[in-house]
Amino acid sequence: MLDINGILGLAALMGGIKHGEQSYNDDSARTYSVMILTAMGVSMVVPEFIPEADWKIYSAFTIGAMVVLYTLFLRMQVGPHSYFFSYNYPEKRRKKQPEEQAAPPVNLAFSIGTLVFGVIVIGALAEVMSKTLDLGLEGTGAPPVITAIVVAAISAAPEILTALRAALANRMQSVVNIALGASLSTVILTVPVMEAMALYTGQPFQMAMTPVQTVMVFITLIVSAINLNDGETNAIEGMTHFVLFATFIMLSLLGL
């Protein structure tokens, strides 16, 4: 909801108001969309119909399926299909300076270490924030999900700001990669970890969504499939996603 409807919707709305139609590589949107639909269907919809006695078998299957999906996706993203996720902006081209011809070497170990450190710090801060917000909202009658939404929005603040800047700079490909990539990573990386913890502790972890959540997700994915199939976004498409995000917030406030 936050990544596709919130980030993508607001960015497409603001970018569309400023630039009109904004182009991107539609191969990336279709690839992200089908991956998200598959991952969410396997991990959050199908479990609703799995008998309780068989949850361990299906949890193990889900872990394997998510690992295979993401491994192949990364292989294609950085290899044969890397062009799916890039877009050339003719108006942004400029002659390269001599020193730009050769890219500086990348320290892979340092990059991975920095990424892992950042994830750990963000996770710890999110935990602290959630506890603080829970105490602050105690007695107000606010639904518990409000804490999760606020923490998620703050955690995603860098992505939100980067996407908005990219949209205002007429670089919609960056927005698509940020919003849909973050949504895919949230599902396909979180599920195996949580399922593994459930298997380790012997306590089933319910990943299934409520009927209202399921409907909202499928409406979002259907709207995405329609809007992101032509390689261009506009303010109307952005508004449709942002209205869905506002609807999600309203349903959360109503405790649904």
C-alpha contacts under 8 A as a table, 3 or more apart, distances in Angstrom:
res1	aa1	res2	aa2	distance
1	M	4	I	5.72
1	M	5	N	5.25
1	M	6	G	6.39
1	M	217	V	7.52
1	M	220	T	7.83
1	M	245	F	6.03
1	M	248	F	7.22
2	L	5	N	5.73
2	L	6	G	4.48
2	L	7	I	6.21
2	L	153	A	7.42
2	L	245	F	6.94
3	D	6	G	5.58
3	D	7	I	5.04
3	D	8	L	6.47
3	D	179	A	4.84
3	D	180	L	6.70
3	D	182	A	6.59
3	D	183	S	5.67
4	I	7	I	5.98
4	I	8	L	5.13
4	I	9	G	6.75
4	I	179	A	5.62
4	I	180	L	6.19
4	I	183	S	6.94
4	I	220	T	7.78
4	I	241	H	7.36
5	N	8	L	5.71
5	N	9	G	4.92
5	N	10	L	7.65
5	N	220	T	7.30
5	N	241	H	4.49
5	N	242	F	5.33
5	N	243	V	7.88
5	N	244	L	6.28
5	N	245	F	5.11
6	G	9	G	5.29
6	G	10	L	5.90
6	G	241	H	7.06
6	G	242	F	5.71
6	G	245	F	5.55
7	I	10	L	5.48
7	I	11	A	5.99
7	I	160	I	5.77
7	I	163	A	6.98
7	I	164	L	7.84
7	I	179	A	6.11
8	L	11	A	5.18
8	L	12	A	5.91
8	L	163	A	7.70
8	L	175	V	6.55
8	L	176	V	6.93
8	L	179	A	5.73
8	L	238	G	6.99
8	L	241	H	7.42
9	G	12	A	5.30
9	G	13	L	6.04
9	G	237	E	7.36
9	G	238	G	4.14
9	G	239	M	6.12
9	G	240	T	7.19
9	G	241	H	4.63
9	G	242	F	4.69
10	L	13	L	5.04
10	L	14	M	6.12
10	L	164	L	7.61
10	L	238	G	6.07
10	L	239	M	7.26
10	L	241	H	7.83
10	L	242	F	5.99
11	A	14	M	5.29
11	A	15	G	5.82
11	A	163	A	6.34
11	A	164	L	5.05
11	A	167	A	5.52
11	A	168	L	7.78
11	A	175	V	7.21
11	A	238	G	7.06
12	A	15	G	5.06
12	A	16	G	5.61
12	A	167	A	6.65
12	A	172	M	7.74
12	A	233	T	6.31
12	A	234	N	6.09
12	A	235	A	5.89
12	A	237	E	7.11
12	A	238	G	4.49
12	A	239	M	7.81
13	L	16	G	5.15
13	L	17	I	6.21
13	L	234	N	6.65
13	L	235	A	4.14
13	L	236	I	6.93
13	L	237	E	7.26
13	L	238	G	4.25
13	L	239	M	5.71
14	M	17	I	5.23
14	M	18	K	6.38
14	M	164	L	7.69
14	M	167	A	7.12
14	M	168	L	6.88
14	M	235	A	6.87
14	M	238	G	7.94
15	G	18	K	5.18
15	G	19	H	5.77
15	G	20	G	7.16
15	G	22	Q	7.39
15	G	164	L	7.87
15	G	167	A	4.77
15	G	168	L	5.02
15	G	169	A	7.84
15	G	170	N	6.60
15	G	234	N	7.46
15	G	235	A	7.14
16	G	19	H	5.22
16	G	20	G	4.38
16	G	21	E	5.87
16	G	22	Q	6.79
16	G	233	T	7.08
16	G	234	N	4.49
16	G	235	A	4.23
16	G	236	I	7.93
16	G	238	G	7.67
17	I	20	G	5.82
17	I	234	N	7.64
17	I	235	A	5.74
18	K	168	L	6.96
19	H	22	Q	6.81
19	H	168	L	7.80
19	H	170	N	6.75
20	G	234	N	5.88
20	G	235	A	7.14
21	E	232	E	5.96
21	E	233	T	5.50
21	E	234	N	4.78
21	E	235	A	7.86
22	Q	170	N	6.40
22	Q	171	R	7.51
22	Q	172	M	6.12
22	Q	232	E	5.19
22	Q	233	T	5.22
22	Q	234	N	6.44
23	S	171	R	7.78
23	S	172	M	6.28
23	S	173	Q	7.35
23	S	231	G	5.56
23	S	232	E	4.36
23	S	233	T	6.61
24	Y	87	Y	6.03
24	Y	171	R	7.76
24	Y	172	M	5.69
24	Y	173	Q	4.70
24	Y	176	V	7.86
24	Y	231	G	5.13
24	Y	232	E	6.06
25	N	28	S	5.83
25	N	29	A	7.26
25	N	84	F	6.57
25	N	85	F	6.77
25	N	86	S	6.63
25	N	87	Y	5.74
25	N	173	Q	6.63
25	N	231	G	5.57
26	D	29	A	5.15
26	D	30	R	6.30
26	D	84	F	7.89
26	D	228	L	6.61
26	D	229	N	5.97
26	D	230	D	6.22
26	D	231	G	4.42
26	D	232	E	7.88
27	D	30	R	5.30
27	D	31	T	6.11
27	D	84	F	5.26
27	D	85	F	7.37
28	S	31	T	5.14
28	S	32	Y	6.10
28	S	84	F	5.02
28	S	85	F	5.04
28	S	86	S	7.97
28	S	176	V	7.77
28	S	177	N	7.58
29	A	32	Y	5.23
29	A	33	S	5.99
29	A	176	V	6.79
29	A	180	L	7.45
29	A	228	L	6.06
29	A	229	N	7.38
30	R	33	S	5.09
30	R	34	V	6.17
30	R	225	A	7.34
30	R	228	L	7.26
30	R	229	N	6.96
31	T	34	V	5.52
31	T	35	M	6.23
32	Y	35	M	5.19
32	Y	36	I	6.08
32	Y	180	L	6.04
32	Y	181	G	6.85
32	Y	184	L	6.94
33	S	36	I	5.17
33	S	37	L	6.10
33	S	180	L	7.43
33	S	221	L	7.15
33	S	224	S	7.50
33	S	225	A	7.07
34	V	37	L	5.12
34	V	38	T	6.06
35	M	38	T	5.20
35	M	39	A	6.05
35	M	69	L	7.96
35	M	184	L	7.05
36	I	39	A	5.19
36	I	40	M	5.99
36	I	183	S	7.34
36	I	184	L	5.31
36	I	187	V	7.50
37	L	40	M	5.35
37	L	41	G	5.91
37	L	221	L	7.18
38	T	41	G	5.17
38	T	42	V	6.11
39	A	42	V	5.35
39	A	43	S	6.04
39	A	66	M	6.95
39	A	184	L	7.97
39	A	187	V	6.76
39	A	188	I	6.22
40	M	43	S	5.23
40	M	44	M	5.24
40	M	45	V	6.75
40	M	187	V	6.76
41	G	44	M	5.63
41	G	45	V	4.86
41	G	46	V	6.08
42	V	45	V	6.29
42	V	46	V	5.49
42	V	47	P	7.41
42	V	62	T	7.10
43	S	46	V	6.50
43	S	47	P	6.46
43	S	62	T	6.43
43	S	191	V	7.03
43	S	207	M	6.66
43	S	208	A	7.41
44	M	47	P	6.01
44	M	48	E	7.45
44	M	207	M	5.11
44	M	208	A	4.31
44	M	209	M	6.06
45	V	48	E	5.81
45	V	49	F	7.95
45	V	208	A	5.60
45	V	209	M	6.75
45	V	214	T	7.54
46	V	49	F	5.69
46	V	50	I	6.92
46	V	208	A	7.64
47	P	50	I	5.05
47	P	58	Y	7.93
47	P	206	Q	7.98
47	P	207	M	7.21
47	P	208	A	5.89
48	E	208	A	5.57
50	I	54	D	6.72
50	I	55	W	6.66
50	I	58	Y	7.71
51	P	54	D	5.50
51	P	55	W	6.71
52	E	55	W	5.41
53	A	56	K	7.78
54	D	57	I	5.55
54	D	58	Y	6.46
55	W	58	Y	5.18
55	W	59	S	5.90
55	W	204	P	6.95
56	K	59	S	5.02
56	K	60	A	6.20
56	K	199	L	6.56
56	K	204	P	7.66
57	I	60	A	5.30
57	I	61	F	6.28
58	Y	61	F	4.86
58	Y	62	T	6.00
59	S	62	T	4.99
59	S	63	I	6.29
59	S	195	E	5.82
59	S	196	A	7.77
59	S	199	L	7.48
60	A	63	I	5.24
60	A	64	G	6.42
60	A	195	E	7.52
60	A	196	A	7.72
60	A	199	L	7.92
61	F	64	G	5.18
61	F	65	A	6.08
62	T	65	A	5.02
62	T	66	M	6.09
62	T	191	V	7.93
62	T	192	P	7.07
62	T	195	E	7.80
63	I	66	M	5.34
63	I	67	V	6.19
63	I	191	V	7.20
63	I	192	P	4.58
63	I	193	V	7.99
63	I	195	E	6.76
63	I	196	A	7.32
64	G	67	V	5.19
64	G	68	V	6.13
64	G	192	P	7.93
65	A	68	V	5.22
65	A	69	L	6.05
66	M	69	L	5.07
66	M	70	Y	6.07
66	M	188	I	5.67
66	M	189	L	7.52
66	M	191	V	7.61
66	M	192	P	6.63
67	V	70	Y	5.35
67	V	71	T	5.92
67	V	188	I	7.81
67	V	192	P	7.48
68	V	71	T	5.20
68	V	72	L	6.14
69	L	72	L	5.46
69	L	73	F	6.07
70	Y	73	F	4.85
70	Y	74	L	6.03
70	Y	188	I	6.84
71	T	74	L	5.31
71	T	75	R	6.17
72	L	75	R	4.96
72	L	76	M	6.17
73	F	76	M	5.21
73	F	77	Q	5.93
74	L	77	Q	4.87
74	L	78	V	6.15
75	R	78	V	5.68
75	R	79	G	5.72
75	R	80	P	7.85
76	M	79	G	4.90
76	M	80	P	5.42
76	M	81	H	4.98
76	M	82	S	6.42
77	Q	80	P	7.23
77	Q	81	H	5.49
77	Q	82	S	4.58
77	Q	84	F	7.57
77	Q	85	F	7.30
78	V	81	H	7.03
78	V	82	S	5.05
79	G	82	S	5.44
80	P	83	Y	7.85
81	H	84	F	5.53
81	H	85	F	7.89
82	S	85	F	5.85
82	S	86	S	7.29
83	Y	86	S	5.34
83	Y	87	Y	7.76
85	F	173	Q	7.54
85	F	177	N	7.03
86	S	173	Q	6.76
87	Y	173	Q	6.32
89	Y	92	K	5.35
89	Y	93	R	6.68
89	Y	171	R	7.80
90	P	93	R	5.45
96	K	100	E	5.92
96	K	101	Q	6.69
97	Q	100	E	5.23
97	Q	101	Q	6.83
98	P	101	Q	5.50
99	E	102	A	6.62
100	E	103	A	6.40
106	V	111	S	7.92
107	N	110	F	5.40
107	N	111	S	6.22
108	L	111	S	5.08
108	L	112	I	6.15
109	A	112	I	5.23
109	A	113	G	6.04
110	F	113	G	5.04
110	F	114	T	6.03
111	S	114	T	5.14
111	S	115	L	6.17
112	I	115	L	5.06
112	I	116	V	6.15
113	G	116	V	5.19
113	G	117	F	6.04
114	T	117	F	5.10
114	T	118	G	6.05
115	L	118	G	5.12
115	L	119	V	6.22
116	V	119	V	5.14
116	V	120	I	6.25
117	F	120	I	5.21
117	F	121	V	6.18
118	G	121	V	5.15
118	G	122	I	6.03
119	V	122	I	5.18
119	V	123	G	6.00
120	I	123	G	5.09
120	I	124	A	6.15
121	V	124	A	5.13
121	V	125	L	6.12
122	I	125	L	5.10
122	I	126	A	5.97
122	I	155	S	7.07
123	G	126	A	5.08
123	G	127	E	6.25
124	A	127	E	5.15
124	A	128	V	6.36
125	L	128	V	5.06
125	L	129	M	6.05
126	A	129	M	5.00
126	A	130	S	6.03
126	A	151	V	6.15
126	A	155	S	7.09
127	E	130	S	5.19
127	E	131	K	6.36
128	V	131	K	5.34
128	V	132	T	6.25
129	M	132	T	5.06
129	M	133	L	6.02
129	M	151	V	6.69
130	S	133	L	5.13
130	S	134	D	6.00
130	S	147	T	6.05
130	S	148	A	7.07
130	S	151	V	6.43
131	K	134	D	5.07
131	K	135	L	6.36
132	T	135	L	5.25
132	T	136	G	6.22
133	L	136	G	4.85
133	L	137	L	5.97
133	L	147	T	6.11
134	D	137	L	5.25
134	D	138	E	5.97
134	D	144	P	7.59
134	D	147	T	6.59
135	L	138	E	5.15
137	L	140	T	5.41
137	L	141	G	7.45
137	L	142	A	6.54
138	E	141	G	7.16
138	E	142	A	7.90
139	G	142	A	7.98
142	A	146	I	6.99
142	A	253	L	7.14
143	P	146	I	5.84
143	P	252	S	7.16
143	P	253	L	6.35
143	P	254	L	7.65
143	P	255	G	5.64
144	P	147	T	5.79
144	P	148	A	7.31
145	V	148	A	5.08
145	V	149	I	6.31
145	V	252	S	6.58
145	V	255	G	7.89
146	I	149	I	5.07
146	I	150	V	6.17
146	I	252	S	6.99
146	I	253	L	7.25
147	T	150	V	5.27
147	T	151	V	6.12
148	A	151	V	5.22
148	A	152	A	5.95
149	I	152	A	5.10
149	I	153	A	6.07
150	V	153	A	5.13
150	V	154	I	6.22
151	V	154	I	5.20
151	V	155	S	6.02
152	A	155	S	5.06
152	A	156	A	6.01
153	A	156	A	5.10
153	A	157	A	6.03
154	I	157	A	5.03
155	S	158	P	7.55
156	A	159	E	5.30
156	A	160	I	6.15
157	A	160	I	4.97
157	A	161	L	6.11
158	P	161	L	5.29
158	P	162	T	6.04
159	E	162	T	5.12
159	E	163	A	5.99
159	E	178	I	6.74
159	E	179	A	7.90
160	I	163	A	5.22
160	I	164	L	6.21
161	L	164	L	5.17
161	L	165	R	6.16
162	T	165	R	5.20
162	T	166	A	6.14
163	A	166	A	5.06
163	A	167	A	6.14
163	A	174	S	6.86
163	A	175	V	4.85
163	A	178	I	6.75
163	A	179	A	7.73
164	L	167	A	5.10
164	L	168	L	6.18
164	L	175	V	7.64
165	R	168	L	5.20
165	R	169	A	6.15
166	A	169	A	4.99
166	A	170	N	6.28
166	A	171	R	5.06
166	A	172	M	6.51
166	A	174	S	6.33
166	A	175	V	6.38
167	A	170	N	4.99
167	A	171	R	5.45
167	A	172	M	5.44
167	A	174	S	7.99
167	A	175	V	6.57
168	L	171	R	7.52
171	R	174	S	5.92
171	R	175	V	7.17
172	M	175	V	4.99
172	M	176	V	6.29
172	M	233	T	7.96
173	Q	176	V	5.14
173	Q	177	N	6.20
174	S	177	N	5.14
174	S	178	I	6.08
175	V	178	I	5.12
175	V	179	A	5.98
176	V	179	A	5.37
176	V	180	L	5.74
176	V	181	G	7.49
177	N	180	L	5.68
177	N	181	G	5.20
177	N	182	A	7.83
178	I	181	G	5.27
178	I	182	A	5.81
179	A	182	A	5.37
179	A	183	S	6.28
180	L	183	S	5.02
180	L	184	L	6.11
181	G	184	L	5.18
181	G	185	S	6.11
182	A	185	S	5.13
182	A	186	T	6.04
183	S	186	T	5.17
183	S	187	V	6.60
184	L	187	V	5.45
184	L	188	I	5.96
185	S	188	I	5.24
185	S	189	L	5.43
185	S	190	T	7.56
186	T	189	L	5.84
186	T	190	T	5.73
187	V	190	T	5.44
187	V	191	V	5.96
188	I	191	V	5.84
188	I	192	P	7.19
189	L	192	P	6.11
189	L	193	V	6.94
190	T	193	V	5.45
190	T	194	M	6.25
191	V	194	M	5.28
191	V	195	E	5.95
192	P	195	E	5.11
192	P	196	A	5.91
193	V	196	A	5.15
193	V	197	M	6.27
194	M	197	M	5.09
194	M	198	A	6.21
194	M	205	F	7.21
195	E	198	A	4.96
195	E	199	L	6.24
195	E	205	F	6.67
196	A	199	L	5.13
196	A	200	Y	6.13
197	M	200	Y	5.01
197	M	201	T	6.12
198	A	201	T	5.29
198	A	202	G	5.69
198	A	203	Q	5.19
198	A	204	P	5.36
198	A	205	F	5.67
199	L	202	G	5.00
199	L	203	Q	6.79
199	L	204	P	7.24
209	M	212	V	7.95
209	M	213	Q	5.73
209	M	214	T	5.80
210	T	213	Q	5.14
210	T	214	T	6.11
211	P	214	T	5.06
211	P	215	V	6.21
212	V	215	V	5.17
212	V	216	M	6.24
212	V	256	L	6.92
213	Q	216	M	5.09
213	Q	217	V	6.11
214	T	217	V	5.16
214	T	218	F	6.22
215	V	218	F	5.26
215	V	219	I	6.09
216	M	219	I	5.13
216	M	220	T	6.07
216	M	244	L	7.86
216	M	248	F	7.46
217	V	220	T	5.05
217	V	221	L	6.21
218	F	221	L	5.05
218	F	222	I	6.01
219	I	222	I	5.14
219	I	223	V	6.05
220	T	223	V	5.19
220	T	224	S	6.05
220	T	241	H	7.39
220	T	244	L	7.25
221	L	224	S	4.91
221	L	225	A	6.06
222	I	225	A	5.06
222	I	226	I	6.36
223	V	226	I	5.16
223	V	227	N	6.00
223	V	241	H	7.65
224	S	227	N	5.09
224	S	228	L	5.56
225	A	228	L	5.52
225	A	229	N	6.16
226	I	229	N	5.91
227	N	230	D	7.35
227	N	233	T	7.23
227	N	237	E	6.20
228	L	231	G	6.42
228	L	232	E	7.19
228	L	233	T	7.27
233	T	237	E	6.34
233	T	238	G	7.34
234	N	237	E	5.51
234	N	238	G	6.34
235	A	238	G	4.95
235	A	239	M	6.05
236	I	239	M	5.07
236	I	240	T	6.38
237	E	240	T	5.23
237	E	241	H	6.63
238	G	241	H	5.38
238	G	242	F	6.21
239	M	242	F	4.95
239	M	243	V	6.00
240	T	243	V	5.25
240	T	244	L	6.43
241	H	244	L	5.10
241	H	245	F	6.36
242	F	245	F	4.92
242	F	246	A	6.21
243	V	246	A	4.97
243	V	247	T	6.10
244	L	247	T	4.94
244	L	248	F	6.21
245	F	248	F	5.02
245	F	249	I	6.37
246	A	249	I	5.08
246	A	250	M	6.25
247	T	250	M	5.04
247	T	251	L	6.14
248	F	251	L	5.13
248	F	252	S	6.14
249	I	252	S	5.03
249	I	253	L	6.23
250	M	253	L	5.08
250	M	254	L	6.29
251	L	254	L	5.00
251	L	255	G	6.36
251	L	256	L	5.20
252	S	255	G	5.00
252	S	256	L	5.42
253	L	256	L	7.49
